[in-house]
Amino acid sequence: MAVMDKARQLAGEGSAHKSPPNFEQRIYSPHTIAAVAAELEGQGIAPDALLEGTGLTGPQLNRHTTKISYRQLDKIIRNAINLSNDPTMALRAGLRMHVTAYGMYGYALLSSATHAEARDFAAKYIRVVGPFCDFSISSADATVTVAFDPLHWPNPTDNIHRFAIEFALAAHLTATKDRVGPHFAFSRVLLDYAPPPYADIYERIFGCPILFRQTGCCYEHERDDHAVELADPRTHAMAREMCEQLLEEINRAGGVAADIRRILIEQPGRYPSIETIAEKLEMYPRALRRKLEAEGTSYRDLLAGVRMRLAIEYLRKTQMTNEEIAGHLGYSDAANFRHAFIRWTGKSPSDFRNATQAP
């Protein structure tokens, strides 16, 4: 495939995944934070230490009225990494995520008519629970593949990226066992980062081959499309309706920043000015800047975020040169791209590519 065609394909693939939800809006349940807090408490670390800098208190984690943002979740993960004396903490916290922890989303899964319907529902509505990762599902004759994509942490050389994947993998295993039965198991796991020092723990938890330094993250399992034991059409319809309403609220909460991300992702390398975007959105540039400021971001930050995510994809999944990537990202030369990439990730493009590709 020509370089330009490959770049356009990567920019277009899973664009919903590459346009993360609002980072500032407090609209999600704190169930994931509660699982991390419980795991750390088992290590003797008080919830107050984990919650430092978030504006949250321990008692709030058990209230159904508490809502959190991805900014708070990001801070929680960073605190947990610094506080924990157990490097497998994200895996063990994820194993605490039983299907009932997800509220109406969980009940919709349990009451689905078939396992295939439950899988489709899970992928479509996952964002209502404020997940660490988006995921997509594909099926072959006998195998289902579930691909993961961290929402706000795309760099596979960052510890926070690995934390998000580990938590999501373990949470999927627990919730699916709750729904399907204790016999459920992964048949293979592929991960886009280097093996951590505790890689042997993965095989103990997941009980299958683990492949590191892959071009993406996913797990595979045997396909099962049988009827669900707890299927109930009335309960499922009610839960689906509530999840649909929640998803609409979350999409609206993305604000004008989400609209701009979509515009930028749709035309990689030909990024319009903020004046052109304002005209497209039927706004004055000054009003657009004020809206972005109110949402805790700026056009410059949004453009940098889109460029970083695309640069990571190009370096991991193509053999494009730095000069070619610079051109596709709208930089005048490779040196400017290199400086920007070091600022984003702490690594040069060449070092990053070497660190993330399989030997």
Secondary structure as a PSIPRED ss2 file (coil, helix, strand):
# PSIPRED VFORMAT (PSIPRED V4.0)

   1 M C   1.000  0.000  0.000
   2 A C   1.000  0.000  0.000
   3 V H   0.000  1.000  0.000
   4 M H   0.000  1.000  0.000
   5 D H   0.000  1.000  0.000
   6 K H   0.000  1.000  0.000
   7 A H   0.000  1.000  0.000
   8 R H   0.000  1.000  0.000
   9 Q H   0.000  1.000  0.000
  10 L H   0.000  1.000  0.000
  11 A H   0.000  1.000  0.000
  12 G H   0.000  1.000  0.000
  13 E C   1.000  0.000  0.000
  14 G C   1.000  0.000  0.000
  15 S H   0.000  1.000  0.000
  16 A H   0.000  1.000  0.000
  17 H H   0.000  1.000  0.000
  18 K H   0.000  1.000  0.000
  19 S C   1.000  0.000  0.000
  20 P C   1.000  0.000  0.000
  21 P C   1.000  0.000  0.000
  22 N C   1.000  0.000  0.000
  23 F C   1.000  0.000  0.000
  24 E C   1.000  0.000  0.000
  25 Q C   1.000  0.000  0.000
  26 R C   1.000  0.000  0.000
  27 I C   1.000  0.000  0.000
  28 Y E   0.000  0.000  1.000
  29 S C   1.000  0.000  0.000
  30 P C   1.000  0.000  0.000
  31 H H   0.000  1.000  0.000
  32 T H   0.000  1.000  0.000
  33 I H   0.000  1.000  0.000
  34 A H   0.000  1.000  0.000
  35 A H   0.000  1.000  0.000
  36 V H   0.000  1.000  0.000
  37 A H   0.000  1.000  0.000
  38 A H   0.000  1.000  0.000
  39 E H   0.000  1.000  0.000
  40 L H   0.000  1.000  0.000
  41 E H   0.000  1.000  0.000
  42 G C   1.000  0.000  0.000
  43 Q C   1.000  0.000  0.000
  44 G C   1.000  0.000  0.000
  45 I C   1.000  0.000  0.000
  46 A C   1.000  0.000  0.000
  47 P H   0.000  1.000  0.000
  48 D H   0.000  1.000  0.000
  49 A H   0.000  1.000  0.000
  50 L H   0.000  1.000  0.000
  51 L C   1.000  0.000  0.000
  52 E C   1.000  0.000  0.000
  53 G C   1.000  0.000  0.000
  54 T C   1.000  0.000  0.000
  55 G C   1.000  0.000  0.000
  56 L C   1.000  0.000  0.000
  57 T C   1.000  0.000  0.000
  58 G H   0.000  1.000  0.000
  59 P H   0.000  1.000  0.000
  60 Q H   0.000  1.000  0.000
  61 L H   0.000  1.000  0.000
  62 N H   0.000  1.000  0.000
  63 R C   1.000  0.000  0.000
  64 H C   1.000  0.000  0.000
  65 T C   1.000  0.000  0.000
  66 T C   1.000  0.000  0.000
  67 K C   1.000  0.000  0.000
  68 I E   0.000  0.000  1.000
  69 S C   1.000  0.000  0.000
  70 Y H   0.000  1.000  0.000
  71 R H   0.000  1.000  0.000
  72 Q H   0.000  1.000  0.000
  73 L H   0.000  1.000  0.000
  74 D H   0.000  1.000  0.000
  75 K H   0.000  1.000  0.000
  76 I H   0.000  1.000  0.000
  77 I H   0.000  1.000  0.000
  78 R H   0.000  1.000  0.000
  79 N H   0.000  1.000  0.000
  80 A H   0.000  1.000  0.000
  81 I H   0.000  1.000  0.000
  82 N H   0.000  1.000  0.000
  83 L H   0.000  1.000  0.000
  84 S C   1.000  0.000  0.000
  85 N C   1.000  0.000  0.000
  86 D C   1.000  0.000  0.000
  87 P C   1.000  0.000  0.000
  88 T C   1.000  0.000  0.000
  89 M H   0.000  1.000  0.000
  90 A H   0.000  1.000  0.000
  91 L H   0.000  1.000  0.000
  92 R H   0.000  1.000  0.000
  93 A H   0.000  1.000  0.000
  94 G H   0.000  1.000  0.000
  95 L C   1.000  0.000  0.000
  96 R C   1.000  0.000  0.000
  97 M C   1.000  0.000  0.000
  98 H C   1.000  0.000  0.000
  99 V H   0.000  1.000  0.000
 100 T H   0.000  1.000  0.000
 101 A H   0.000  1.000  0.000
 102 Y H   0.000  1.000  0.000
 103 G C   1.000  0.000  0.000
 104 M H   0.000  1.000  0.000
 105 Y H   0.000  1.000  0.000
 106 G H   0.000  1.000  0.000
 107 Y H   0.000  1.000  0.000
 108 A H   0.000  1.000  0.000
 109 L H   0.000  1.000  0.000
 110 L H   0.000  1.000  0.000
 111 S C   1.000  0.000  0.000
 112 S C   1.000  0.000  0.000
 113 A C   1.000  0.000  0.000
 114 T E   0.000  0.000  1.000
 115 H H   0.000  1.000  0.000
 116 A H   0.000  1.000  0.000
 117 E H   0.000  1.000  0.000
 118 A H   0.000  1.000  0.000
 119 R H   0.000  1.000  0.000
 120 D H   0.000  1.000  0.000
 121 F H   0.000  1.000  0.000
 122 A H   0.000  1.000  0.000
 123 A H   0.000  1.000  0.000
 124 K H   0.000  1.000  0.000
 125 Y H   0.000  1.000  0.000
 126 I H   0.000  1.000  0.000
 127 R H   0.000  1.000  0.000
 128 V H   0.000  1.000  0.000
 129 V H   0.000  1.000  0.000
 130 G C   1.000  0.000  0.000
 131 P C   1.000  0.000  0.000
 132 F C   1.000  0.000  0.000
 133 C E   0.000  0.000  1.000
 134 D E   0.000  0.000  1.000
 135 F E   0.000  0.000  1.000
 136 S E   0.000  0.000  1.000
 137 I E   0.000  0.000  1.000
 138 S E   0.000  0.000  1.000
 139 S E   0.000  0.000  1.000
 140 A C   1.000  0.000  0.000
 141 D C   1.000  0.000  0.000
 142 A C   1.000  0.000  0.000
 143 T E   0.000  0.000  1.000
 144 V E   0.000  0.000  1.000
 145 T E   0.000  0.000  1.000
 146 V E   0.000  0.000  1.000
 147 A E   0.000  0.000  1.000
 148 F E   0.000  0.000  1.000
 149 D E   0.000  0.000  1.000
 150 P E   0.000  0.000  1.000
 151 L C   1.000  0.000  0.000
 152 H C   1.000  0.000  0.000
 153 W C   1.000  0.000  0.000
 154 P C   1.000  0.000  0.000
 155 N C   1.000  0.000  0.000
 156 P C   1.000  0.000  0.000
 157 T C   1.000  0.000  0.000
 158 D C   1.000  0.000  0.000
 159 N H   0.000  1.000  0.000
 160 I H   0.000  1.000  0.000
 161 H H   0.000  1.000  0.000
 162 R H   0.000  1.000  0.000
 163 F H   0.000  1.000  0.000
 164 A H   0.000  1.000  0.000
 165 I H   0.000  1.000  0.000
 166 E H   0.000  1.000  0.000
 167 F H   0.000  1.000  0.000
 168 A H   0.000  1.000  0.000
 169 L H   0.000  1.000  0.000
 170 A H   0.000  1.000  0.000
 171 A H   0.000  1.000  0.000
 172 H H   0.000  1.000  0.000
 173 L H   0.000  1.000  0.000
 174 T H   0.000  1.000  0.000
 175 A H   0.000  1.000  0.000
 176 T H   0.000  1.000  0.000
 177 K H   0.000  1.000  0.000
 178 D H   0.000  1.000  0.000
 179 R H   0.000  1.000  0.000
 180 V H   0.000  1.000  0.000
 181 G C   1.000  0.000  0.000
 182 P C   1.000  0.000  0.000
 183 H C   1.000  0.000  0.000
 184 F C   1.000  0.000  0.000
 185 A C   1.000  0.000  0.000
 186 F C   1.000  0.000  0.000
 187 S C   1.000  0.000  0.000
 188 R E   0.000  0.000  1.000
 189 V E   0.000  0.000  1.000
 190 L E   0.000  0.000  1.000
 191 L C   1.000  0.000  0.000
 192 D C   1.000  0.000  0.000
 193 Y C   1.000  0.000  0.000
 194 A C   1.000  0.000  0.000
 195 P C   1.000  0.000  0.000
 196 P C   1.000  0.000  0.000
 197 P C   1.000  0.000  0.000
 198 Y C   1.000  0.000  0.000
 199 A H   0.000  1.000  0.000
 200 D H   0.000  1.000  0.000
 201 I H   0.000  1.000  0.000
 202 Y H   0.000  1.000  0.000
 203 E H   0.000  1.000  0.000
 204 R H   0.000  1.000  0.000
 205 I H   0.000  1.000  0.000
 206 F H   0.000  1.000  0.000
 207 G C   1.000  0.000  0.000
 208 C C   1.000  0.000  0.000
 209 P C   1.000  0.000  0.000
 210 I E   0.000  0.000  1.000
 211 L E   0.000  0.000  1.000
 212 F C   1.000  0.000  0.000
 213 R C   1.000  0.000  0.000
 214 Q C   1.000  0.000  0.000
 215 T C   1.000  0.000  0.000
 216 G C   1.000  0.000  0.000
 217 C E   0.000  0.000  1.000
 218 C E   0.000  0.000  1.000
 219 Y E   0.000  0.000  1.000
 220 E E   0.000  0.000  1.000
 221 H E   0.000  0.000  1.000
 222 E E   0.000  0.000  1.000
 223 R C   1.000  0.000  0.000
 224 D C   1.000  0.000  0.000
 225 D C   1.000  0.000  0.000
 226 H C   1.000  0.000  0.000
 227 A E   0.000  0.000  1.000
 228 V C   1.000  0.000  0.000
 229 E C   1.000  0.000  0.000
 230 L C   1.000  0.000  0.000
 231 A C   1.000  0.000  0.000
 232 D C   1.000  0.000  0.000
 233 P H   0.000  1.000  0.000
 234 R H   0.000  1.000  0.000
 235 T H   0.000  1.000  0.000
 236 H H   0.000  1.000  0.000
 237 A H   0.000  1.000  0.000
 238 M H   0.000  1.000  0.000
 239 A H   0.000  1.000  0.000
 240 R H   0.000  1.000  0.000
 241 E H   0.000  1.000  0.000
 242 M H   0.000  1.000  0.000
 243 C H   0.000  1.000  0.000
 244 E H   0.000  1.000  0.000
 245 Q H   0.000  1.000  0.000
 246 L H   0.000  1.000  0.000
 247 L H   0.000  1.000  0.000
 248 E H   0.000  1.000  0.000
 249 E H   0.000  1.000  0.000
 250 I H   0.000  1.000  0.000
 251 N H   0.000  1.000  0.000
 252 R H   0.000  1.000  0.000
 253 A H   0.000  1.000  0.000
 254 G C   1.000  0.000  0.000
 255 G H   0.000  1.000  0.000
 256 V H   0.000  1.000  0.000
 257 A H   0.000  1.000  0.000
 258 A H   0.000  1.000  0.000
 259 D H   0.000  1.000  0.000
 260 I H   0.000  1.000  0.000
 261 R H   0.000  1.000  0.000
 262 R H   0.000  1.000  0.000
 263 I H   0.000  1.000  0.000
 264 L H   0.000  1.000  0.000
 265 I H   0.000  1.000  0.000
 266 E H   0.000  1.000  0.000
 267 Q C   1.000  0.000  0.000
 268 P C   1.000  0.000  0.000
 269 G C   1.000  0.000  0.000
 270 R C   1.000  0.000  0.000
 271 Y C   1.000  0.000  0.000
 272 P C   1.000  0.000  0.000
 273 S C   1.000  0.000  0.000
 274 I H   0.000  1.000  0.000
 275 E H   0.000  1.000  0.000
 276 T H   0.000  1.000  0.000
 277 I H   0.000  1.000  0.000
 278 A H   0.000  1.000  0.000
 279 E H   0.000  1.000  0.000
 280 K H   0.000  1.000  0.000
 281 L C   1.000  0.000  0.000
 282 E C   1.000  0.000  0.000
 283 M C   1.000  0.000  0.000
 284 Y C   1.000  0.000  0.000
 285 P H   0.000  1.000  0.000
 286 R H   0.000  1.000  0.000
 287 A H   0.000  1.000  0.000
 288 L H   0.000  1.000  0.000
 289 R H   0.000  1.000  0.000
 290 R H   0.000  1.000  0.000
 291 K H   0.000  1.000  0.000
 292 L H   0.000  1.000  0.000
 293 E H   0.000  1.000  0.000
 294 A H   0.000  1.000  0.000
 295 E C   1.000  0.000  0.000
 296 G C   1.000  0.000  0.000
 297 T C   1.000  0.000  0.000
 298 S C   1.000  0.000  0.000
 299 Y H   0.000  1.000  0.000
 300 R H   0.000  1.000  0.000
 301 D H   0.000  1.000  0.000
 302 L H   0.000  1.000  0.000
 303 L H   0.000  1.000  0.000
 304 A H   0.000  1.000  0.000
 305 G H   0.000  1.000  0.000
 306 V H   0.000  1.000  0.000
 307 R H   0.000  1.000  0.000
 308 M H   0.000  1.000  0.000
 309 R H   0.000  1.000  0.000
 310 L H   0.000  1.000  0.000
 311 A H   0.000  1.000  0.000
 312 I H   0.000  1.000  0.000
 313 E H   0.000  1.000  0.000
 314 Y H   0.000  1.000  0.000
 315 L H   0.000  1.000  0.000
 316 R H   0.000  1.000  0.000
 317 K H   0.000  1.000  0.000
 318 T C   1.000  0.000  0.000
 319 Q C   1.000  0.000  0.000
 320 M C   1.000  0.000  0.000
 321 T C   1.000  0.000  0.000
 322 N H   0.000  1.000  0.000
 323 E H   0.000  1.000  0.000
 324 E H   0.000  1.000  0.000
 325 I H   0.000  1.000  0.000
 326 A H   0.000  1.000  0.000
 327 G H   0.000  1.000  0.000
 328 H H   0.000  1.000  0.000
 329 L C   1.000  0.000  0.000
 330 G C   1.000  0.000  0.000
 331 Y C   1.000  0.000  0.000
 332 S C   1.000  0.000  0.000
 333 D C   1.000  0.000  0.000
 334 A H   0.000  1.000  0.000
 335 A H   0.000  1.000  0.000
 336 N H   0.000  1.000  0.000
 337 F H   0.000  1.000  0.000
 338 R H   0.000  1.000  0.000
 339 H H   0.000  1.000  0.000
 340 A H   0.000  1.000  0.000
 341 F H   0.000  1.000  0.000
 342 I H   0.000  1.000  0.000
 343 R H   0.000  1.000  0.000
 344 W H   0.000  1.000  0.000
 345 T H   0.000  1.000  0.000
 346 G C   1.000  0.000  0.000
 347 K C   1.000  0.000  0.000
 348 S C   1.000  0.000  0.000
 349 P H   0.000  1.000  0.000
 350 S H   0.000  1.000  0.000
 351 D H   0.000  1.000  0.000
 352 F H   0.000  1.000  0.000
 353 R H   0.000  1.000  0.000
 354 N H   0.000  1.000  0.000
 355 A H   0.000  1.000  0.000
 356 T H   0.000  1.000  0.000
 357 Q C   1.000  0.000  0.000
 358 A C   1.000  0.000  0.000
 359 P C   1.000  0.000  0.000
